Amino acid sequence: MNSRMMIQKILTTLVLTIVAFTAQAEEPVSKSYFGGIAIDGKDTVAYHRVKETDPHKAVKGSKSWKAEWKGAKWLFTTETDRDLFAADPERYAPAYNGHCANALSLGEGLLKTDGTHWQIFEDKLYTFYAARGRDRWLAGDFKEYKKEADRAWGEIINQ
């Protein structure tokens, strides 16, 4: 193959790749690269049932109960949880589609989370990459941190 054909083939592949990514231009979701499972398969509805006195643990969902939303597969422990999510995903989905709220508030960009470190603030689920991010939000002014994270998220999704 001559060099002109090779360059043309590379450019064609590049253009097709760009078109494919542009066609999927949805808000980014913290999901696995292979399989597209959001926040490591944790049940986002179950977080809302945890009381302050309960152990602070995330609940892993099942592939038997899943919903597709924003290009990701969201897993649940029960059919009821799946149906609640499907009826109102904005209520149950984590802020910033599961990306680390602390990283966004610090201007560090998108950092995927696995749903292990989390907190409900004002009836909204926030996920964190590490416990220290959650601890920072609990000990500090989460409303101010949220403003910074919201600003950074807005910049990302409006690019």
Summary of the structure (lengths in Angstrom):
residues: 159
radius of gyration: 18.5
end to end distance: 38.9
largest distance: 69.7
contacts: 466
relative contact order: 0.13
helix: 47%
strand: 18%
